Amino acid sequence: MPYYRCVVCNATGKKQEILSQAGSIAELLEGYAGKNDFLLSYKETNPSTMREKSFFGKKKHFSKELVREFTGIMAALLASGNTVVSSLELCAGMNGSYRGKLEELCTFLLEGIRKGECFSGCLLRCVSTFSPLYVALVRIGEKTGNTAEVFKRLNLYLATSKKIRTKVGGTLFYPVFVLISAVVGSVMILLFVLPRMEEIFSVFNTGGNSVDIRGIYSSVYLLISIVLLMCASIFLMAILHHYSQRIATVMDGMLLRLPFVGIFFKALESLDFCFSVELCSRTGMNIAVSLGEAQLVLRNRAYAQAVSEVKVAAAAGSTLSLAFLSRSVFPPVIGQWIAVGEQTGEAEMIFTHLRNFFEETVDSFTEQFLNGFEPVLMLLTGMVVLLLVLQFVLPLFSLYGSVF
């Protein structure tokens, strides 16, 4: 979602610069309607330009492990009935694994809140530490009054993410180690072994046989060129995805349409979407506002655009279930369950069921993916090693036989 650098003025006439997130300019203006702060100006910006800014002009970055510990402590404190400010004050005094850093983070956030910025706005100032999903969910919690529920959800989300990263790291370690060793060995052969072998072969008279090691160089350079071209293409796609909204939407849409993997990404985005709508509907927000808030949580821009289209269709009079079913971006189960909710009048319960369904889907898919990915990666690594043997070892033996 786009970020906007906003200049606001409070009732006392004090101006302040705030980084806000909104799906469109209309939603940005709507967000300030009815507030005590007046929006004076706004400009779309890249959040990376705000990455190193703080209230003290110093660089602020905190590790993922610290964020996970901070989230767990805040979830427990908020669940006990403490306010955000009192929870941050108590959290600053906690003797955790990262006591100094934890106190620094809480002090930084408290300083921003005391200067008049909202909690999510303070988190947004640490954009290199807190993900857009994290900030967007906290923003929903502030608007709905369910910050404790949001931090409980975020704590579970971060714990699950760590578990997945640990499993993936353990699964990938050995194959990646073998692959890196093969690549490093190939570079060593190219830089040191082949020049030496060329010198040795050049001193022998092989009669009618020609000892030409350049053929090996050509094939190796071709292989390296292909690998570099692939890496350059991936890097270029990442740059375009980061700086172009239109290209990012197209690429994200293609990602959702990929066989097998696309199902997982759809389920992951649907999980965040259903949780956000469920959270908003619990506080009595209408469906249009709930969809707008949930749209800010989504990381896949094609999915977010489809949610925006559903919001427009619902405002035009279309039924919500038909709007979801008519767009292939969404899993059909969403539209089917919403149709049931429209008949029973229990939309909140429907999104609770959908959230539970997608939680189970993501967990099941993760287990299946990790169980099946390791042998596939080992097979790919073996193919790379075999290709390297064919490129280096066999030609060397062939040259050796032509000389001796």
Phi, psi and chi 1 to 4 in degrees:
 res  aa     phi    psi   chi1   chi2   chi3   chi4
   1 MET       -  148.0  -67.2  -68.1  103.3      -
   2 PRO   -67.1  149.8  -18.7   30.6      -      -
   3 TYR  -109.0  146.7  -70.4   84.4      -      -
   4 TYR  -129.4  131.2  -62.7   89.3      -      -
   5 ARG   -86.5  109.4 -170.3 -166.3  -60.0  -92.6
   6 CYS  -109.5  142.2  -57.8      -      -      -
   7 VAL  -109.7  117.8  177.2      -      -      -
   8 VAL  -119.2  158.3  -60.8      -      -      -
   9 CYS  -130.9  130.7  178.3      -      -      -
  10 ASN   -89.1 -175.0   58.1   21.0      -      -
  11 ALA   -65.9  -24.3      -      -      -      -
  12 THR   -86.4   -3.0   62.2      -      -      -
  13 GLY    91.4    6.0      -      -      -      -
  14 LYS   -82.2  128.2 -176.7  179.6  178.4 -179.4
  15 LYS   -91.7  150.0  -65.6 -178.0 -179.0  179.6
  16 GLN  -151.2  142.7 -176.4 -179.4    7.7      -
  17 GLU   -97.7  127.7 -175.1  179.8   81.7      -
  18 ILE  -130.5  141.2  -63.3  177.0      -      -
  19 LEU   -95.2  115.7 -173.8   64.1      -      -
  20 SER  -116.9  156.4  -59.2      -      -      -
  21 GLN  -121.1  132.9 -174.3 -175.6   26.3      -
  22 ALA  -154.5  154.1      -      -      -      -
  23 GLY   -72.1  -26.4      -      -      -      -
  24 SER  -158.9  172.5   62.7      -      -      -
  25 ILE   -64.9  -37.5  -65.2  177.1      -      -
  26 ALA   -61.5  -41.1      -      -      -      -
  27 GLU   -69.4  -32.9  -69.4 -176.4    7.3      -
  28 LEU   -63.7  -46.7  177.1   68.0      -      -
  29 LEU   -65.4  -37.7  -62.0  175.7      -      -
  30 GLU   -64.8  -33.4 -178.6 -177.7  -12.3      -
  31 GLY   -67.0  -27.1      -      -      -      -
  32 TYR   -94.5   -5.3  -80.0   93.1      -      -
  33 ALA   -68.3  131.1      -      -      -      -
  34 GLY    83.1    2.7      -      -      -      -
  35 LYS   -92.7  164.4  -71.6 -172.7  175.4 -178.8
  36 ASN   -74.4  -24.1  -65.7  -32.9      -      -
  37 ASP   -86.4  138.9  -65.7  -25.9      -      -
  38 PHE  -104.9  130.9  -59.6   95.0      -      -
  39 LEU   -81.9  112.8 -178.9   60.4      -      -
  40 LEU   -88.0  -42.2  -60.6  178.6      -      -
  41 SER  -156.5  161.0   63.5      -      -      -
  42 TYR  -150.6  154.1   58.1   86.3      -      -
  43 LYS  -153.4  129.6 -178.4  179.5  179.7 -178.9
  44 GLU   -65.5  137.5 -173.2  171.5   -8.8      -
  45 THR  -144.4  168.1 -175.9      -      -      -
  46 ASN   -94.5  125.6 -171.2  -26.9      -      -
  47 PRO   -62.6  -21.2   21.3  -32.3      -      -
  48 SER   -64.9  -23.3   60.3      -      -      -
  49 THR   -72.5  -19.4   60.5      -      -      -
  50 MET   -98.4    2.7  -58.3  -80.2  -69.5      -
  51 ARG   -59.5  -39.9 -177.1  164.3  -64.2  178.2
  52 GLU  -100.1    9.7  -54.5  -60.2  -16.0      -
  53 LYS   -89.8  145.7  -71.1 -170.4  176.5 -178.4
  54 SER  -142.7 -180.0   72.7      -      -      -
  55 PHE   -72.3  -16.8  -57.3  101.5      -      -
  56 PHE  -106.8    2.4  -50.5  105.1      -      -
  57 GLY    75.7   16.0      -      -      -      -
  58 LYS  -107.9  162.3  -61.0  178.2 -178.7  178.2
  59 LYS   -74.8  137.3  -65.2 -178.9  178.4 -179.8
  60 LYS  -131.1  114.7  -67.1  -68.1  177.7 -178.6
  61 HIS  -147.7  135.2  176.3   74.9      -      -
  62 PHE  -130.5  150.6  -57.3   94.1      -      -
  63 SER   -73.8  162.3   66.0      -      -      -
  64 LYS   -64.9  -36.9  -69.4 -177.9  179.0 -180.0
  65 GLU   -65.0  -38.0  -69.7  -59.8  -41.6      -
  66 LEU   -66.0  -41.5  175.8   63.8      -      -
  67 VAL   -62.0  -39.7  171.2      -      -      -
  68 ARG   -64.7  -43.0 -166.8  171.4   64.6   85.5
  69 GLU   -66.8  -41.5 -177.4  172.5  -13.8      -
  70 PHE   -59.9  -43.7  165.3   77.1      -      -
  71 THR   -65.3  -41.1  -54.9      -      -      -
  72 GLY   -63.9  -42.6      -      -      -      -
  73 ILE   -66.4  -44.0  -65.9  173.9      -      -
  74 MET   -64.2  -38.0  -72.4  -66.6  -67.7      -
  75 ALA   -62.2  -42.1      -      -      -      -
  76 ALA   -68.7  -41.9      -      -      -      -
  77 LEU   -68.1  -42.9  -67.9  173.4      -      -
  78 LEU   -68.2  -35.1  -70.2  169.6      -      -
  79 ALA   -66.1  -22.4      -      -      -      -
  80 SER   -83.4   -0.1  -58.9      -      -      -
  81 GLY    99.2    5.6      -      -      -      -
  82 ASN   -76.0  153.8  -65.3  -71.1      -      -
  83 THR   -78.0  171.5   63.6      -      -      -
  84 VAL   -63.0  -43.2  171.1      -      -      -
  85 VAL   -65.5  -48.1  173.3      -      -      -
  86 SER   -65.0  -34.1   61.7      -      -      -
  87 SER   -65.9  -41.0  -63.6      -      -      -
  88 LEU   -65.9  -38.3  -72.5  171.6      -      -
  89 GLU   -64.9  -42.6  -68.3  172.9  -15.5      -
  90 LEU   -68.1  -39.3  -68.7  170.9      -      -
  91 CYS   -63.5  -35.7 -176.4      -      -      -
  92 ALA   -63.1  -27.1      -      -      -      -
  93 GLY   -94.8    2.5      -      -      -      -
  94 MET   -70.3  141.7  -68.3  -73.1 -178.8      -
  95 ASN   -96.5   71.1 -171.8   16.8      -      -
  96 GLY   -89.6 -168.6      -      -      -      -
  97 SER   -69.1  -25.0  -55.9      -      -      -
  98 TYR  -123.5   56.7  -53.7   88.2      -      -
  99 ARG   -56.0  -48.6 -172.6  177.0 -176.4  -80.8
 100 GLY   -63.8  -46.0      -      -      -      -
 101 LYS   -68.5  -37.8  -73.4  -68.8 -175.4 -180.0
 102 LEU   -63.6  -42.8 -175.0   61.9      -      -
 103 GLU   -64.3  -39.5 -177.9  179.4    0.1      -
 104 GLU   -63.4  -43.1 -178.4 -176.7   -4.9      -
 105 LEU   -63.7  -48.0  172.4   59.8      -      -
 106 CYS   -64.6  -40.1  -65.5      -      -      -
 107 THR   -63.4  -40.9  -56.3      -      -      -
 108 PHE   -61.3  -45.1  169.6   73.7      -      -
 109 LEU   -68.3  -39.2  -63.7  174.8      -      -
 110 LEU   -64.4  -38.2  -78.5  169.2      -      -
 111 GLU   -60.9  -42.5  179.7   71.8   13.6      -
 112 GLY   -66.8  -41.3      -      -      -      -
 113 ILE   -64.3  -40.9  -67.5  174.9      -      -
 114 ARG   -69.8  -19.1  -72.7  165.6 -178.6  162.4
 115 LYS   -89.5    4.8  -73.7 -168.7  174.3 -175.7
 116 GLY   103.5    1.3      -      -      -      -
 117 GLU   -90.4  147.9 -169.7  150.9   13.5      -
 118 CYS   -71.8  164.8   61.2      -      -      -
 119 PHE   -62.0  -46.4 -172.9   27.3      -      -
 120 SER   -64.7  -33.6   59.4      -      -      -
 121 GLY   -65.4  -36.6      -      -      -      -
 122 CYS   -66.1  -40.7  -63.3      -      -      -
 123 LEU   -64.3  -35.3  -64.9  176.0      -      -
 124 LEU   -66.4  -25.0 -160.2   55.8      -      -
 125 ARG   -68.7  -21.7  -64.5 -116.5  178.4 -158.9
 126 CYS  -103.8   51.4  -59.9      -      -      -
 127 VAL   -64.3  -22.6   70.0      -      -      -
 128 SER   -78.3  -11.8   61.3      -      -      -
 129 THR  -104.3  -49.3  -61.0      -      -      -
 130 PHE  -100.4  128.2  -62.8   99.3      -      -
 131 SER   -70.4  159.6   66.4      -      -      -
 132 PRO   -56.4  -34.6  -27.1   35.4      -      -
 133 LEU   -62.4  -44.4  170.7   65.6      -      -
 134 TYR   -59.9  -49.4 -163.8  110.2      -      -
 135 VAL   -65.0  -41.4  177.1      -      -      -
 136 ALA   -65.8  -39.8      -      -      -      -
 137 LEU   -66.9  -40.2  -75.7  176.1      -      -
 138 VAL   -63.7  -38.0  171.8      -      -      -
 139 ARG   -62.1  -40.8  179.6  173.4  174.4  -91.5
 140 ILE   -65.1  -41.2  -69.5  176.6      -      -
 141 GLY   -60.7  -37.6      -      -      -      -
 142 GLU   -65.8  -42.2  -73.1 -179.3  -50.5      -
 143 LYS   -72.3  -31.2  -64.2 -170.5   71.1  171.9
 144 THR   -96.0  -12.5   60.2      -      -      -
 145 GLY    79.6   15.4      -      -      -      -
 146 ASN  -114.0   44.8  -81.1  -19.2      -      -
 147 THR   -61.8  -36.1  -52.3      -      -      -
 148 ALA   -62.1  -42.5      -      -      -      -
 149 GLU   -65.8  -37.2 -178.9   67.9   20.8      -
 150 VAL   -64.5  -44.7  166.9      -      -      -
 151 PHE   -69.3  -31.4  -91.4   88.8      -      -
 152 LYS   -63.0  -44.1  178.2 -177.7  176.3 -178.9
 153 ARG   -66.1  -42.9  164.0   67.3  178.7  153.7
 154 LEU   -64.3  -36.7  -77.3  171.4      -      -
 155 ASN   -62.5  -44.2 -171.6   39.4      -      -
 156 LEU   -66.2  -38.8  -66.0  174.1      -      -
 157 TYR   -63.2  -45.7  178.8   84.4      -      -
 158 LEU   -68.8  -36.1  -66.2  177.7      -      -
 159 ALA   -64.9  -41.0      -      -      -      -
 160 THR   -66.1  -40.3  -56.8      -      -      -
 161 SER   -62.6  -40.8  -61.3      -      -      -
 162 LYS   -65.1  -40.8 -177.9 -175.6  177.7 -177.7
 163 LYS   -61.5  -42.3 -178.1  179.4  178.2 -179.2
 164 ILE   -66.4  -43.2  -67.1  174.8      -      -
 165 ARG   -62.2  -38.5  -72.5 -162.8  -54.8  -91.4
 166 THR   -64.9  -43.3  -57.5      -      -      -
 167 LYS   -65.2  -44.7  -73.9 -175.8  176.8 -179.2
 168 VAL   -64.3  -42.1  171.5      -      -      -
 169 GLY   -61.7  -42.7      -      -      -      -
 170 GLY   -66.4  -35.1      -      -      -      -
 171 THR   -71.3  -38.5  -58.3      -      -      -
 172 LEU   -88.1  -13.5  -61.0 -177.3      -      -
 173 PHE   -59.2  -54.3  175.3   77.5      -      -
 174 TYR   -66.4  -49.2  180.0   70.7      -      -
 175 PRO   -60.5  -40.7  -22.2   33.3      -      -
 176 VAL   -67.0  -37.4  170.0      -      -      -
 177 PHE   -62.4  -43.1  176.0   76.3      -      -
 178 VAL   -64.9  -41.5  173.1      -      -      -
 179 LEU   -65.3  -44.5 -177.4   59.7      -      -
 180 ILE   -64.5  -39.5  -67.7  176.2      -      -
 181 SER   -62.5  -39.5  -60.2      -      -      -
 182 ALA   -66.2  -40.9      -      -      -      -
 183 VAL   -66.9  -44.3  172.1      -      -      -
 184 VAL   -62.7  -41.8  171.7      -      -      -
 185 GLY   -61.5  -38.4      -      -      -      -
 186 SER   -65.5  -41.4  -57.3      -      -      -
 187 VAL   -63.8  -40.0  173.3      -      -      -
 188 MET   -64.1  -40.4  -62.9  -66.1  -69.2      -
 189 ILE   -63.6  -42.5  -68.7  173.9      -      -
 190 LEU   -65.5  -39.1 -179.3   65.2      -      -
 191 LEU   -86.6  -30.7  -64.1  178.6      -      -
 192 PHE  -118.9  -42.8  -60.7  103.6      -      -
 193 VAL   -76.1  -49.7  176.6      -      -      -
 194 LEU   -62.1  -43.4  -72.6 -178.4      -      -
 195 PRO   -59.0  -39.6  -26.0   36.2      -      -
 196 ARG   -65.6  -42.2  -64.1  -71.3 -175.4 -179.0
 197 MET   -65.3  -36.4  -64.0  -60.9  -67.4      -
 198 GLU   -64.1  -38.5 -173.3  175.9   14.3      -
 199 GLU   -65.2  -39.8  -66.5  176.5    3.4      -
 200 ILE   -67.2  -46.4  -65.3  173.4      -      -
 201 PHE   -67.4  -27.8  -69.2  144.0      -      -
 202 SER   -70.0  -20.5   63.1      -      -      -
 203 VAL   -85.9   -7.9  -58.2      -      -      -
 204 PHE   -96.8  143.4  -70.9   92.7      -      -
 205 ASN   -96.5  111.9 -175.8    4.6      -      -
 206 THR  -100.0   15.6   58.8      -      -      -
 207 GLY    70.0 -121.8      -      -      -      -
 208 GLY   -84.6   -5.4      -      -      -      -
 209 ASN   -84.7  137.6  -63.3  -33.0      -      -
 210 SER  -106.4  125.6   59.1      -      -      -
 211 VAL   -93.7   96.8 -178.1      -      -      -
 212 ASP  -116.3  104.1 -175.4   14.6      -      -
 213 ILE   -86.6   -5.3 -154.4  168.4      -      -
 214 ARG   -65.8  -26.5  -65.2  178.3 -178.7  175.8
 215 GLY   -62.1  -35.6      -      -      -      -
 216 ILE   -67.0  -44.3  -58.0  178.2      -      -
 217 TYR   -57.8  -42.1  -81.6  111.9      -      -
 218 SER   -62.9  -45.4  -60.3      -      -      -
 219 SER   -66.6  -38.4   58.3      -      -      -
 220 VAL   -67.2  -44.1  171.2      -      -      -
 221 TYR   -63.4  -35.1  -74.0  141.8      -      -
 222 LEU   -64.2  -43.5  177.4   60.5      -      -
 223 LEU   -64.1  -43.9  179.1   61.4      -      -
 224 ILE   -64.5  -38.7  -67.0  175.9      -      -
 225 SER   -63.2  -39.6  -60.4      -      -      -
 226 ILE   -64.5  -44.0  -66.3  174.2      -      -
 227 VAL   -63.5  -44.8  172.4      -      -      -
 228 LEU   -64.4  -37.4  -68.8  177.6      -      -
 229 LEU   -64.5  -40.8 -178.5   61.1      -      -
 230 MET   -64.1  -43.8  -67.3  175.2   59.4      -
 231 CYS   -63.6  -41.6  -66.4      -      -      -
 232 ALA   -64.7  -38.0      -      -      -      -
 233 SER   -64.9  -43.0  -59.6      -      -      -
 234 ILE   -63.7  -42.0  -65.4  173.7      -      -
 235 PHE   -63.9  -42.4  178.9   75.7      -      -
 236 LEU   -64.4  -41.3  178.4   61.0      -      -
 237 MET   -63.2  -38.3  -69.3  171.7   62.9      -
 238 ALA   -65.2  -40.4      -      -      -      -
 239 ILE   -64.3  -46.0  -65.9  -64.8      -      -
 240 LEU   -63.5  -38.2  -67.3  174.5      -      -
 241 HIS   -64.4  -34.4 -174.8  -82.4      -      -
 242 HIS   -76.9  -35.9 -177.5   73.6      -      -
 243 TYR  -105.5  -13.1  -71.4  102.4      -      -
 244 SER  -118.8  114.8  175.1      -      -      -
 245 GLN   -63.4  -40.8  175.1   82.3   12.9      -
 246 ARG   -68.0  -46.5 -174.0  174.2 -177.3  179.9
 247 ILE   -66.0  -38.7  -65.7  177.9      -      -
 248 ALA   -61.3  -39.1      -      -      -      -
 249 THR   -64.8  -41.8  -57.3      -      -      -
 250 VAL   -65.0  -44.8  174.2      -      -      -
 251 MET   -65.3  -41.1  -67.5  173.2   61.3      -
 252 ASP   -65.6  -36.4  -72.7  -12.9      -      -
 253 GLY   -64.3  -40.0      -      -      -      -
 254 MET   -64.6  -36.1  -66.1  173.7   61.0      -
 255 LEU   -62.9  -39.4 -177.1   65.0      -      -
 256 LEU   -70.6  -21.8  -65.0  176.7      -      -
 257 ARG   -92.3   -2.5  -70.5 -167.9  -67.1  -90.2
 258 LEU   -64.9  142.2  -71.1  175.1      -      -
 259 PRO   -66.1  139.7   22.1  -30.9      -      -
 260 PHE    68.2  -61.2 -171.4   67.3      -      -
 261 VAL   -65.8  -37.5  178.2      -      -      -
 262 GLY   -60.7  -33.2      -      -      -      -
 263 ILE   -63.2  -40.3  -61.2  175.4      -      -
 264 PHE   -65.7  -45.6  171.6   72.5      -      -
 265 PHE   -65.9  -34.8  -75.1  108.4      -      -
 266 LYS   -63.2  -44.2  -82.5 -172.8 -179.4 -178.3
 267 ALA   -64.5  -38.3      -      -      -      -
 268 LEU   -65.9  -46.2 -160.3   59.6      -      -
 269 GLU   -67.0  -37.9  -69.1  -65.3  -44.1      -
 270 SER   -65.4  -34.6  -61.1      -      -      -
 271 LEU   -62.4  -48.6  173.0   60.1      -      -
 272 ASP   -64.5  -39.6  -65.0  -26.6      -      -
 273 PHE   -63.9  -48.6  168.9   71.9      -      -
 274 CYS   -65.7  -37.5  -67.7      -      -      -
 275 PHE   -64.3  -41.3  170.7   71.6      -      -
 276 SER   -65.3  -45.3  -57.0      -      -      -
 277 VAL   -65.3  -40.1  176.2      -      -      -
 278 GLU   -60.0  -43.7  175.4 -163.5    9.3      -
 279 LEU   -63.9  -42.4 -168.7   62.5      -      -
 280 CYS   -68.8  -40.8  -66.2      -      -      -
 281 SER   -69.0  -24.6   60.9      -      -      -
 282 ARG   -64.2  -28.1  -77.6 -177.5 -179.8  179.1
 283 THR   -94.6    6.7   60.1      -      -      -
 284 GLY    88.2   10.9      -      -      -      -
 285 MET   -66.1  142.0  -76.0 -172.6  177.7      -
 286 ASN   -71.9  168.3   60.2   50.5      -      -
 287 ILE   -67.0  -33.4 -170.8   61.0      -      -
 288 ALA   -64.9  -45.1      -      -      -      -
 289 VAL   -67.4  -39.8  177.0      -      -      -
 290 SER   -62.2  -41.3  -61.2      -      -      -
 291 LEU   -66.3  -39.0  -70.4  175.5      -      -
 292 GLY   -64.3  -39.8      -      -      -      -
 293 GLU   -69.8  -41.2  -66.6  -64.5  -28.3      -
 294 ALA   -66.4  -30.2      -      -      -      -
 295 GLN   -61.8  -32.6 -177.2 -177.0   -6.9      -
 296 LEU   -72.3  -19.5  -60.2  177.5      -      -
 297 VAL   -79.6  -28.4  174.8      -      -      -
 298 LEU   -71.1  138.9  -58.8  171.1      -      -
 299 ARG   -94.1  -30.1  -69.9  159.9  -69.2 -171.8
 300 ASN   -81.9  119.2 -171.6  -72.2      -      -
 301 ARG   -72.4  -29.8  -58.8 -170.2 -174.1 -173.7
 302 ALA   -67.6  -39.7      -      -      -      -
 303 TYR   -65.8  -42.8 -159.9  106.4      -      -
 304 ALA   -63.9  -38.4      -      -      -      -
 305 GLN   -65.6  -38.2 -179.0  178.0  -19.6      -
 306 ALA   -65.5  -37.2      -      -      -      -
 307 VAL   -63.3  -40.5  171.3      -      -      -
 308 SER   -62.2  -39.0  178.9      -      -      -
 309 GLU   -66.2  -37.8  -66.7  172.3   -3.5      -
 310 VAL   -64.1  -40.4  167.3      -      -      -
 311 LYS   -60.8  -43.8  179.8 -179.0  175.8 -179.1
 312 VAL   -65.8  -42.0  173.0      -      -      -
 313 ALA   -64.5  -39.2      -      -      -      -
 314 ALA   -66.9  -37.6      -      -      -      -
 315 ALA   -67.2  -26.8      -      -      -      -
 316 ALA   -83.2   -3.8      -      -      -      -
 317 GLY   110.9   -3.0      -      -      -      -
 318 SER   -75.0  149.2  173.1      -      -      -
 319 THR   -69.6  147.3   59.8      -      -      -
 320 LEU   -64.5  -40.5 -164.7   61.0      -      -
 321 SER   -64.1  -41.9   57.8      -      -      -
 322 LEU   -65.8  -37.9 -178.8   59.9      -      -
 323 ALA   -63.3  -37.6      -      -      -      -
 324 PHE   -74.6  -41.5  -85.0  100.0      -      -
 325 LEU   -68.9  -25.7  -71.1  172.1      -      -
 326 SER   -81.7   -1.4   61.3      -      -      -
 327 ARG  -120.2  121.9  -72.7  161.0  177.7   82.3
 328 SER   -71.5  -12.2   60.0      -      -      -
 329 VAL   -63.2  -35.1  169.8      -      -      -
 330 PHE   -87.9  142.3  -55.9  106.4      -      -
 331 PRO   -61.3  139.8  -22.6   33.0      -      -
 332 PRO   -57.6  -25.9  -23.2   32.6      -      -
 333 VAL   -63.0  -27.9   66.7      -      -      -
 334 ILE   -64.8  -51.6  -66.3 -179.3      -      -
 335 GLY   -63.1  -36.5      -      -      -      -
 336 GLN   -67.0  -43.9  -65.5  167.2   -1.6      -
 337 TRP   -71.5  -34.9  -86.7   95.8      -      -
 338 ILE   -65.8  -35.2  -70.5  177.2      -      -
 339 ALA   -61.2  -38.5      -      -      -      -
 340 VAL   -65.3  -41.6  174.5      -      -      -
 341 GLY   -64.3  -34.1      -      -      -      -
 342 GLU   -66.8  -31.3  -70.6  173.3  -19.3      -
 343 GLN   -78.8  -35.4  -64.7  176.8    1.6      -
 344 THR   -92.9  -19.1   60.3      -      -      -
 345 GLY    76.6   20.6      -      -      -      -
 346 GLU  -117.7   68.3  -62.7 -179.0   -7.6      -
 347 ALA   -65.4  -38.7      -      -      -      -
 348 GLU   -61.7  -44.5  178.7 -176.7  -25.0      -
 349 MET   -65.9  -33.7  -66.4  -60.7  -61.5      -
 350 ILE   -63.1  -45.8  -69.2  -58.3      -      -
 351 PHE   -70.5  -26.1  -78.9  101.4      -      -
 352 THR   -66.8  -44.8  -59.3      -      -      -
 353 HIS   -61.7  -42.4  -72.0  -51.7      -      -
 354 LEU   -64.1  -40.1  -75.5  170.5      -      -
 355 ARG   -62.8  -44.4  175.4  178.6   58.8   81.5
 356 ASN   -62.9  -38.9  -67.2  -29.2      -      -
 357 PHE   -63.2  -46.0  170.9   79.4      -      -
 358 PHE   -74.1  -27.5  -74.9  115.4      -      -
 359 GLU   -62.3  -45.5  -79.3 -179.1   -9.7      -
 360 GLU   -66.4  -37.2  -64.4  176.6    0.3      -
 361 THR   -64.1  -44.7  -58.2      -      -      -
 362 VAL   -64.9  -43.5  170.3      -      -      -
 363 ASP   -62.4  -45.0  -69.6  -19.7      -      -
 364 SER   -64.5  -42.7  175.6      -      -      -
 365 PHE   -65.2  -39.3 -171.2   95.3      -      -
 366 THR   -61.9  -44.2  -58.5      -      -      -
 367 GLU   -62.9  -45.2  -68.7  -67.2  -26.2      -
 368 GLN   -64.9  -39.9  -65.0  176.8   10.9      -
 369 PHE   -64.5  -45.9  176.2   77.6      -      -
 370 LEU   -67.0  -37.0  -68.1  177.3      -      -
 371 ASN   -68.2  -32.5  -68.0  -26.1      -      -
 372 GLY   -95.1  -18.2      -      -      -      -
 373 PHE   -77.5  -33.7 -173.5   67.8      -      -
 374 GLU   -61.1  -50.3 -175.6  174.1    7.0      -
 375 PRO   -64.0  -33.4   18.7  -30.4      -      -
 376 VAL   -65.1  -43.2  171.7      -      -      -
 377 LEU   -65.9  -37.7 -171.2   59.5      -      -
 378 MET   -63.5  -39.2  -71.0  -64.4  -64.5      -
 379 LEU   -64.8  -43.3  178.1   61.3      -      -
 380 LEU   -64.0  -39.8  -68.2  175.6      -      -
 381 THR   -63.5  -41.5  -56.1      -      -      -
 382 GLY   -62.6  -37.7      -      -      -      -
 383 MET   -65.8  -39.0  -66.6  174.8   62.0      -
 384 VAL   -64.8  -43.7  171.0      -      -      -
 385 VAL   -63.4  -41.3  172.9      -      -      -
 386 LEU   -62.6  -40.4  176.6   62.3      -      -
 387 LEU   -63.2  -39.9 -179.4   61.4      -      -
 388 LEU   -65.9  -37.9  -66.0  173.6      -      -
 389 VAL   -63.8  -42.8  169.7      -      -      -
 390 LEU   -65.7  -31.6  -66.4  175.7      -      -
 391 GLN   -79.5  -31.6  -70.5  -70.4  -24.4      -
 392 PHE  -111.6  -57.3  -68.6  114.8      -      -
 393 VAL   -68.2  -51.8  179.5      -      -      -
 394 LEU   -62.5  -44.1  -68.1 -176.2      -      -
 395 PRO   -60.6  -34.9  -25.9   34.8      -      -
 396 LEU   -66.0  -42.5  -74.2  176.8      -      -
 397 PHE   -65.3  -35.6  -83.8  110.2      -      -
 398 SER   -64.8  -42.9  175.4      -      -      -
 399 LEU   -66.2  -38.3  -67.1  173.0      -      -
 400 TYR   -61.6  -39.9 -178.9   84.5      -      -
 401 GLY   -69.8  -31.8      -      -      -      -
 402 SER   -71.5  -25.1   64.0      -      -      -
 403 VAL   -85.5  -43.9  172.6      -      -      -
 404 PHE  -103.6      -  -60.6   99.0      -      -
